[in-house]
């Protein structure tokens, strides 16, 4: 250790001012990068514990987590709690033992917490609150519903009030982002509420979303009918367009055809009765003969059984056929199709051949669309096919798709950058130390060479090969050594070997 400190002190003294500043900068950068990496390695992986919590429940859960000494993070306005991954399951079990999260609606739990001796009015209100909570939990299970609140009005029965009032209910839905409740989903919620409350009919149920839009209720029958009609119209148009695009994709390839359909749907109900008479048939003549026998009176004589006959002629209408037909709403009255196709030659494949798209023209595309959608079978059908080269945007890099402004993205860059700074700092420090050691070695070698040359000169001079006089001219010294090697090489060799041996003994 002492030897290492001595070597470092010698290297530090041989460094210039610029080298010392560079070394200190590298050391500080390495220490900072190491600190960032250590903090990164010690930071636990955080996962979600609970989400979409109310402020009251979030505060209770955070208080319990803080008492446990566990690290936590709050996101999305304090409604989502993140904890270390290794703690998530144990914390959920601990919170479940405490009844957290309980949810905004207590449900039947309210009845179990009811105090003894409460008034009948309080018991009745708690019962309605319990029903509202259970219904809200059930409605929240439907796809697309983030949370729900249900309000039930159930009038108290009174034998002296005459006609009893009907129960009513209102449901407020908070939908998930991007979701839209269809008419079938709203109808399911309406019948769910009506079937869960005694005396409640579907006509007395109102469903509203968190944006204030009326989804179902009194005065909304026309809106519901219009919504159902638009849904049916959209399904028909998508079905026809999908058929045409599938057939074109089989020939042109994917992404080379776009088909849009506008369908006119009949919304009226028509009841038709048709009477058809047989051809070449006139009125039918029908003759009927009737005979009667008069009954004798008390004063009349017997007439010997004479009979009276009468004939009647009746004209019947010709035979006819009656046909009744009822047209229900939903019939397609007309269809308009607009298609945009790309018939430009595709790039050649590795075999040097093009796809089959070059074998089709606009007329063939029109025939395919007409046969797939049934255009031309009704009065007012239209079709329009336009040929154009499609625009294909340039592919984006993964970094651009993920977004450069993401906080985690920059944090990851900082972590990797600190690792790079650490590696570069270590390499620079090693380079500086190696350079200093090399310079020291070169200086020591130069000093040793000079000393050896002087010693060799002294030995050669003492041997009488070179004249004395303390001359220090290197060129003259080199000339004299060369002449000595030429005149007496064995003696010079012996002196040189003695100098080497003496150097080894001193070292």
C-alpha positions as CSV (number, residue, x, y, z in Angstrom):
1,X,0.0,0.0,0.0
2,X,2.8,2.4,0.9
3,X,4.6,1.5,-2.3
4,X,1.5,2.2,-4.3
5,X,1.1,5.6,-2.6
6,X,4.8,6.4,-3.3
7,X,4.4,5.5,-7.0
8,X,1.2,7.6,-7.2
9,X,3.1,10.5,-5.6
10,X,5.9,10.2,-8.0
11,X,3.5,10.0,-11.0
12,X,1.6,13.0,-9.7
13,X,4.8,15.1,-9.4
14,X,5.8,14.3,-12.9
15,X,2.3,15.4,-14.3
16,X,1.8,18.8,-15.9
17,X,-0.9,21.1,-14.7
18,X,-3.2,20.2,-17.7
19,X,-2.8,16.5,-16.9
20,X,-3.6,17.0,-13.3
21,X,-6.8,19.0,-14.1
22,X,-7.8,16.3,-16.6
23,X,-7.2,13.5,-14.1
24,X,-9.3,15.3,-11.4
25,X,-12.1,15.8,-14.0
26,X,-12.1,12.2,-14.9
27,X,-12.2,11.1,-11.2
28,X,-15.1,13.4,-10.4
29,X,-17.0,12.1,-13.5
30,X,-16.4,8.5,-12.6
31,X,-17.5,9.1,-9.0
32,X,-20.7,10.8,-10.2
33,X,-21.5,8.1,-12.7
34,X,-20.9,5.5,-10.1
35,X,-23.3,7.2,-7.7
36,X,-26.0,7.3,-10.4
37,X,-25.5,3.6,-11.2
38,X,-25.6,2.6,-7.5
39,X,-28.8,4.6,-7.0
40,X,-30.3,2.9,-10.1
41,X,-29.3,-0.5,-8.9
42,X,-30.8,0.1,-5.4
43,X,-34.1,1.5,-6.7
44,X,-36.8,-1.2,-6.6
45,X,-39.1,-2.1,-9.5
46,X,-42.4,-0.4,-8.8
47,X,-45.7,-2.1,-9.9
48,X,-49.3,-1.0,-9.5
49,X,-51.0,-1.9,-6.2
50,X,-54.5,-0.3,-6.8
51,X,-55.9,2.1,-9.4
52,X,-59.0,4.3,-9.8
53,X,-59.2,4.9,-6.0
54,X,-61.3,7.6,-4.4
55,X,-59.2,10.2,-2.4
56,X,-60.6,8.9,0.9
57,X,-59.6,5.3,0.2
58,X,-56.2,6.3,-1.3
59,X,-55.4,8.2,1.9
60,X,-56.3,5.3,4.1
61,X,-54.2,2.8,2.0
62,X,-51.2,5.2,1.9
63,X,-51.4,5.6,5.7
64,X,-51.2,1.9,6.2
65,X,-48.3,1.5,3.7
66,X,-46.4,4.4,5.4
67,X,-46.9,2.7,8.8
68,X,-45.5,-0.5,7.3
69,X,-42.4,1.4,6.2
70,X,-42.8,0.5,2.5
71,X,-41.8,2.8,-0.3
72,X,-44.7,3.9,-2.5
73,X,-45.5,6.2,-5.4
74,X,-48.7,8.1,-6.3
75,X,-49.7,8.6,-9.9
76,X,-52.7,9.8,-11.9
77,X,-53.6,12.5,-9.5
78,X,-53.3,10.3,-6.4
79,X,-55.8,7.7,-7.5
80,X,-53.2,5.0,-8.4
81,X,-50.6,3.6,-6.0
82,X,-47.4,1.9,-6.9
83,X,-45.2,-0.2,-4.5
84,X,-42.1,-2.5,-4.9
85,X,-42.8,-5.7,-6.8
86,X,-41.8,-8.0,-4.0
87,X,-44.4,-6.2,-1.7
88,X,-47.4,-6.1,-3.9
89,X,-49.1,-9.4,-2.9
90,X,-48.4,-9.1,0.9
91,X,-49.8,-5.6,0.9
92,X,-52.9,-6.7,-1.0
93,X,-53.5,-9.4,1.6
94,X,-52.9,-7.0,4.5
95,X,-55.3,-4.4,3.0
96,X,-57.9,-7.1,2.3
97,X,-57.8,-8.0,6.0
98,X,-58.6,-4.4,6.9
99,X,-61.4,-4.2,4.3
100,X,-59.6,-1.9,1.9
101,X,-60.4,-0.9,-0.7
102,X,-64.1,-0.9,0.3
103,X,-65.3,1.0,-2.7
104,X,-67.7,4.0,-2.8
105,X,-70.7,1.7,-2.5
106,X,-71.0,-0.3,0.7
107,X,-73.6,-2.7,-0.6
108,X,-75.1,-5.1,1.9
109,X,-72.2,-4.4,4.2
110,X,-74.3,-1.4,5.4
111,X,-76.9,-3.7,6.8
112,X,-74.3,-5.7,8.8
113,X,-73.0,-2.5,10.3
114,X,-76.4,-1.2,11.3
115,X,-76.7,-0.2,14.9
116,X,-79.2,-1.8,17.3
117,X,-82.1,0.4,18.1
118,X,-82.2,2.4,14.8
119,X,-85.5,3.9,13.7
120,X,-87.6,2.3,11.0
121,X,-86.9,5.3,8.8
122,X,-83.1,4.7,9.1
123,X,-83.5,1.0,8.5
124,X,-85.5,1.7,5.3
125,X,-82.9,4.2,4.0
126,X,-80.0,1.8,4.7
127,X,-81.9,-0.9,2.8
128,X,-82.2,1.3,-0.2
129,X,-78.5,2.3,0.1
130,X,-77.6,-1.3,0.2
131,X,-79.5,-2.1,-3.0
132,X,-78.0,0.9,-4.7
133,X,-74.5,-0.2,-3.8
134,X,-75.0,-3.8,-5.0
135,X,-76.5,-2.6,-8.3
136,X,-73.6,-0.2,-8.8
137,X,-71.1,-3.0,-8.3
138,X,-73.0,-5.2,-10.8
139,X,-73.2,-2.5,-13.5
140,X,-69.5,-1.8,-13.1
141,X,-68.8,-5.4,-14.2
142,X,-70.0,-4.6,-17.7
143,X,-67.3,-4.0,-20.3
144,X,-66.6,-0.4,-20.9
145,X,-67.9,0.8,-17.6
146,X,-65.2,2.1,-15.2
147,X,-67.5,2.9,-12.3
148,X,-71.3,3.5,-11.7
149,X,-73.6,5.1,-9.3
150,X,-77.2,4.1,-8.9
151,X,-80.0,6.0,-7.2
152,X,-83.3,4.3,-6.4
153,X,-86.5,6.0,-5.4
154,X,-88.9,3.6,-3.8
155,X,-92.0,5.4,-2.4
156,X,-93.3,4.1,0.9
157,X,-96.6,2.2,0.6
158,X,-99.6,3.9,2.3
159,X,-103.1,2.4,2.4
160,X,-104.6,5.9,2.8
161,X,-102.7,7.5,-0.2
162,X,-105.0,6.1,-2.9
163,X,-103.0,5.2,-6.0
164,X,-99.5,4.0,-5.1
165,X,-96.6,5.8,-6.8
166,X,-94.2,3.7,-8.9
167,X,-90.6,3.2,-8.1
168,X,-87.9,4.8,-10.3
169,X,-84.1,4.6,-10.7
170,X,-81.2,6.5,-12.2
171,X,-77.8,5.1,-13.2
172,X,-74.8,7.3,-13.9
173,X,-72.0,5.6,-15.8
174,X,-68.3,6.7,-16.0
175,X,-67.1,5.0,-19.2
176,X,-63.5,3.9,-20.0
177,X,-61.5,6.0,-22.4
178,X,-62.5,5.3,-26.0
179,X,-65.6,3.3,-25.1
180,X,-69.1,3.9,-26.4
181,X,-72.2,2.2,-25.0
182,X,-74.3,0.7,-27.7
183,X,-78.1,0.5,-27.6
184,X,-78.0,-3.1,-26.6
185,X,-75.7,-2.4,-23.6
186,X,-77.9,0.4,-22.4
187,X,-81.0,-1.8,-22.7
188,X,-79.3,-4.5,-20.7
189,X,-78.5,-2.1,-17.9
190,X,-82.1,-0.8,-17.9
191,X,-83.6,-4.3,-17.6
192,X,-81.0,-5.3,-15.0
193,X,-82.1,-2.4,-12.8
194,X,-85.8,-3.0,-13.5
195,X,-85.5,-6.7,-12.6
196,X,-83.6,-6.0,-9.3
197,X,-86.0,-3.6,-7.7
198,X,-89.5,-4.5,-6.7
199,X,-92.1,-2.4,-8.5
200,X,-89.6,-0.9,-11.0
201,X,-90.4,-1.0,-14.7
202,X,-88.0,-0.4,-17.6
203,X,-89.9,2.8,-18.5
204,X,-89.0,4.3,-15.1
205,X,-85.2,3.8,-15.5
206,X,-82.9,6.6,-16.6
207,X,-79.3,6.0,-17.7
208,X,-76.8,8.9,-18.0
209,X,-73.1,8.9,-18.7
210,X,-70.5,11.1,-16.9
211,X,-70.6,13.6,-19.8
212,X,-74.2,14.4,-19.2
213,X,-75.5,12.5,-22.3
214,X,-78.9,10.8,-21.9
215,X,-78.6,7.2,-22.9
216,X,-82.0,5.9,-21.9
217,X,-85.1,7.2,-20.2
218,X,-88.4,9.0,-20.7
219,X,-88.3,11.2,-23.7
220,X,-85.4,9.3,-25.1
221,X,-87.3,6.7,-27.2
222,X,-86.8,8.7,-30.4
223,X,-83.1,9.1,-29.6
224,X,-82.8,5.3,-29.0
225,X,-84.6,4.5,-32.2
226,X,-82.3,6.9,-34.1
227,X,-79.2,5.3,-32.5
228,X,-80.3,1.8,-33.3
229,X,-81.0,2.9,-36.9
230,X,-77.6,4.4,-37.3
231,X,-75.9,1.3,-35.8
232,X,-77.8,-0.9,-38.3
233,X,-76.9,1.4,-41.2
234,X,-73.3,1.4,-40.2
235,X,-73.2,-2.4,-40.0
236,X,-74.7,-2.8,-43.4
237,X,-72.2,-0.3,-45.0
238,X,-69.2,-1.9,-43.3
239,X,-70.3,-5.4,-44.3
240,X,-70.6,-4.5,-48.0
241,X,-67.4,-2.5,-48.0
242,X,-65.5,-5.4,-46.3
243,X,-66.7,-7.9,-48.9
244,X,-65.4,-5.7,-51.8
245,X,-62.1,-5.0,-50.1
246,X,-61.5,-8.7,-49.4
247,X,-62.0,-9.6,-53.1
248,X,-59.7,-6.8,-54.2
249,X,-57.0,-7.6,-51.7
250,X,-56.9,-11.2,-53.0
251,X,-55.9,-9.9,-56.4
252,X,-54.2,-6.6,-55.8
253,X,-52.6,-7.3,-52.4
254,X,-53.3,-5.8,-49.0
255,X,-53.5,-2.0,-48.6
256,X,-54.1,-1.3,-52.3
257,X,-57.9,-0.7,-52.3
258,X,-60.2,1.4,-50.2
259,X,-64.0,1.0,-50.6
260,X,-66.7,3.1,-48.9
261,X,-70.4,2.4,-49.1
262,X,-73.3,4.7,-48.4
263,X,-76.6,2.8,-48.0
264,X,-80.1,4.2,-48.0
265,X,-82.3,2.2,-45.6
266,X,-86.0,2.3,-45.5
267,X,-87.5,3.1,-42.1
268,X,-91.2,2.9,-42.9
269,X,-93.5,-0.1,-42.6
270,X,-95.7,-0.9,-45.6
271,X,-98.7,-3.3,-45.6
272,X,-99.8,-4.2,-49.2
273,X,-102.9,-6.2,-50.2
274,X,-103.2,-7.4,-53.9
275,X,-106.3,-8.9,-55.5
276,X,-105.7,-10.8,-58.8
277,X,-108.6,-12.0,-61.0
278,X,-108.2,-14.9,-63.3
279,X,-107.9,-14.0,-67.0
280,X,-110.7,-14.7,-69.5
281,X,-113.3,-15.3,-66.8
282,X,-116.5,-13.3,-66.7
283,X,-119.3,-13.3,-64.2
284,X,-120.6,-16.7,-63.2
285,X,-124.4,-17.2,-63.7
286,X,-126.1,-19.2,-61.0
287,X,-129.8,-20.3,-61.2
288,X,-131.7,-21.7,-58.3
289,X,-135.1,-23.4,-58.5
290,X,-137.4,-23.5,-55.4
291,X,-140.7,-25.4,-55.1
292,X,-143.2,-24.9,-52.3
293,X,-146.5,-26.8,-51.3
294,X,-149.2,-24.6,-49.8
295,X,-150.7,-25.8,-46.6
296,X,-154.6,-26.0,-46.5
297,X,-156.5,-23.7,-44.2
298,X,-159.4,-24.6,-42.0
299,X,-162.0,-23.4,-44.5
300,X,-160.2,-24.4,-47.7
301,X,-160.6,-27.5,-49.6
302,X,-157.9,-29.9,-50.3
303,X,-156.3,-29.1,-53.7
304,X,-155.1,-32.5,-54.4
305,X,-151.4,-31.7,-53.4
306,X,-150.5,-29.1,-56.0
307,X,-147.0,-27.5,-55.8
308,X,-145.7,-24.0,-56.7
309,X,-142.1,-23.6,-58.1
310,X,-140.0,-20.4,-58.3
311,X,-136.6,-19.9,-60.1
312,X,-133.9,-17.4,-59.0
313,X,-130.8,-16.2,-61.0
314,X,-127.7,-15.0,-59.2
315,X,-124.5,-13.5,-60.8
316,X,-121.2,-14.4,-59.0
317,X,-117.9,-12.4,-59.4
318,X,-115.0,-14.1,-61.2
319,X,-112.4,-16.1,-59.2
320,X,-109.7,-13.9,-57.6
321,X,-106.5,-14.3,-55.5
322,X,-105.8,-12.0,-52.5
323,X,-102.2,-11.5,-51.5
324,X,-101.1,-9.6,-48.4
325,X,-97.5,-8.4,-48.0
326,X,-95.8,-6.4,-45.2
327,X,-92.5,-4.7,-45.6
328,X,-90.7,-4.1,-42.3
329,X,-88.0,-1.4,-41.8
330,X,-84.5,-2.2,-42.7
331,X,-84.7,-2.9,-46.4
332,X,-81.9,-1.5,-48.5
333,X,-83.4,1.1,-50.9
334,X,-80.2,2.1,-52.8
335,X,-76.4,1.8,-52.5
336,X,-73.7,4.2,-53.5
337,X,-70.1,2.9,-53.7
338,X,-66.9,4.9,-53.9
339,X,-63.6,3.0,-54.4
340,X,-60.0,4.2,-54.6
341,X,-57.6,1.5,-56.0
342,X,-53.9,1.5,-56.7
343,X,-53.2,-0.3,-59.9
344,X,-49.6,0.9,-60.3
345,X,-47.1,-1.9,-61.0
346,X,-45.6,-3.2,-57.7
347,X,-41.9,-3.6,-57.2
348,X,-40.4,-6.7,-58.7
349,X,-40.0,-9.8,-56.6
350,X,-36.6,-11.6,-56.3
351,X,-37.6,-13.8,-59.3
352,X,-38.0,-10.7,-61.5
353,X,-41.8,-11.1,-61.8
354,X,-44.5,-8.6,-60.8
355,X,-47.7,-9.4,-58.9
356,X,-51.0,-10.0,-60.6
357,X,-52.1,-6.4,-60.0
358,X,-50.8,-5.4,-63.4
359,X,-53.2,-7.7,-65.1
360,X,-56.3,-5.8,-63.9
361,X,-57.8,-2.5,-65.1
362,X,-60.4,-0.1,-63.7
363,X,-63.3,-1.9,-65.6
364,X,-62.5,-5.2,-64.0
365,X,-62.3,-3.6,-60.6
366,X,-65.7,-2.0,-61.2
367,X,-67.2,-5.4,-62.1
368,X,-65.8,-7.0,-58.9
369,X,-67.2,-4.3,-56.7
370,X,-70.6,-4.4,-58.4
371,X,-70.9,-8.2,-57.9
372,X,-69.7,-8.0,-54.3
373,X,-72.0,-5.2,-53.2
374,X,-75.0,-5.8,-55.5
375,X,-74.8,-2.4,-57.0
376,X,-77.2,-2.0,-60.0
377,X,-80.0,-4.3,-58.6
378,X,-82.0,-1.3,-57.3
379,X,-83.0,2.0,-58.7
380,X,-80.6,4.8,-57.7
381,X,-77.5,2.6,-57.2
382,X,-74.3,4.3,-58.1
383,X,-70.6,3.3,-58.3
384,X,-67.4,5.3,-58.8
385,X,-63.9,3.8,-59.1
386,X,-60.9,6.0,-59.2
387,X,-57.4,4.8,-59.9
388,X,-54.5,6.5,-58.0
389,X,-51.2,5.7,-56.5
390,X,-51.5,5.4,-52.7
391,X,-49.3,7.5,-50.4
392,X,-47.1,5.4,-48.1
393,X,-45.4,7.4,-45.3
394,X,-41.8,6.8,-44.4
395,X,-41.2,4.3,-41.6
396,X,-40.5,5.8,-38.3
397,X,-37.8,4.7,-35.9
398,X,-38.8,3.1,-32.6
399,X,-37.6,6.1,-30.7
400,X,-39.9,8.5,-32.7
401,X,-42.9,6.2,-32.2
402,X,-42.4,6.0,-28.4
403,X,-41.9,9.7,-28.1
404,X,-38.8,11.6,-27.0
405,X,-40.5,13.5,-24.3
406,X,-41.2,10.5,-22.1
407,X,-39.8,10.8,-18.6
408,X,-38.8,7.2,-18.5
409,X,-37.1,7.5,-21.8
410,X,-34.8,10.3,-20.6
411,X,-34.2,8.5,-17.4
412,X,-33.0,5.4,-19.3
413,X,-30.7,7.6,-21.4
414,X,-29.2,9.1,-18.2
415,X,-28.6,5.7,-16.7
416,X,-26.9,4.3,-19.8
417,X,-24.9,7.6,-20.3
418,X,-23.6,7.4,-16.7
419,X,-22.4,3.9,-17.4
420,X,-20.6,5.1,-20.5
421,X,-19.0,8.0,-18.6
422,X,-17.8,5.5,-16.0
423,X,-16.1,3.3,-18.6
424,X,-14.6,6.2,-20.5
425,X,-13.3,7.7,-17.2
426,X,-11.6,4.5,-16.2
427,X,-9.9,4.2,-19.7
428,X,-8.7,7.8,-19.5
429,X,-7.3,7.3,-16.0
430,X,-5.4,4.2,-17.1
431,X,-4.1,6.0,-20.2
432,X,-2.8,8.9,-18.1
433,X,-1.1,6.6,-15.6
434,X,0.4,4.5,-18.3
435,X,1.7,7.6,-20.1
436,X,3.3,9.0,-16.9
437,X,4.9,5.6,-16.2
438,X,6.2,5.4,-19.7
439,X,7.8,8.8,-19.5
440,X,9.3,7.9,-16.2
441,X,10.7,4.7,-17.7
442,X,12.1,6.6,-20.7
443,X,13.7,9.2,-18.4
444,X,15.3,6.4,-16.3
445,X,16.5,4.6,-19.4
446,X,18.0,7.7,-20.8
447,X,19.8,8.4,-17.5
448,X,21.0,4.8,-17.4
449,X,22.2,5.0,-21.0
450,X,24.1,8.2,-20.4
451,X,25.7,6.8,-17.2
452,X,26.6,3.6,-19.1
453,X,28.1,5.6,-21.9
454,X,30.2,7.7,-19.5
455,X,31.3,4.5,-17.7
456,X,32.2,2.8,-20.9
457,X,34.1,5.9,-22.0
458,X,35.9,5.9,-18.7
459,X,36.8,2.2,-19.0
460,X,37.9,2.6,-22.5
461,X,39.8,5.6,-21.6
462,X,41.4,3.9,-18.7
463,X,42.3,1.0,-20.9
464,X,44.3,3.4,-23.0
465,X,42.1,3.1,-26.1
466,X,40.9,6.7,-26.0
467,X,42.7,9.8,-25.0
468,X,41.7,11.6,-21.8
469,X,40.6,15.2,-21.6
470,X,37.0,15.1,-20.4
471,X,35.6,15.6,-23.9
472,X,31.8,15.5,-24.0
473,X,31.2,15.8,-27.7
474,X,29.1,12.8,-28.6
475,X,30.1,12.8,-32.2
476,X,33.8,12.8,-31.2
477,X,33.1,10.1,-28.6
478,X,31.2,7.9,-31.2
479,X,34.1,8.3,-33.6
480,X,36.6,7.3,-31.0
481,X,34.6,4.2,-30.0
482,X,34.3,3.2,-33.6
483,X,38.0,3.5,-34.1
484,X,38.7,1.5,-30.9
485,X,36.4,-1.3,-32.1
486,X,38.3,-1.4,-35.4
487,X,41.7,-1.4,-33.7
488,X,41.1,-3.7,-30.7
489,X,37.6,-5.2,-30.8
490,X,38.3,-7.9,-28.3
491,X,39.3,-5.4,-25.6
492,X,36.3,-3.3,-26.2
493,X,34.0,-6.3,-26.0
494,X,35.6,-7.3,-22.7
495,X,35.2,-3.9,-21.2
496,X,31.5,-3.7,-22.4
497,X,30.7,-7.1,-20.8
498,X,32.3,-6.0,-17.5
499,X,30.2,-2.8,-17.6
500,X,27.0,-4.9,-18.1
501,X,27.9,-7.3,-15.3
502,X,28.7,-4.4,-13.0
503,X,25.2,-2.9,-13.8
504,X,23.5,-6.1,-12.9
505,X,25.2,-6.3,-9.6
506,X,24.2,-2.7,-8.7
507,X,20.6,-3.3,-9.6
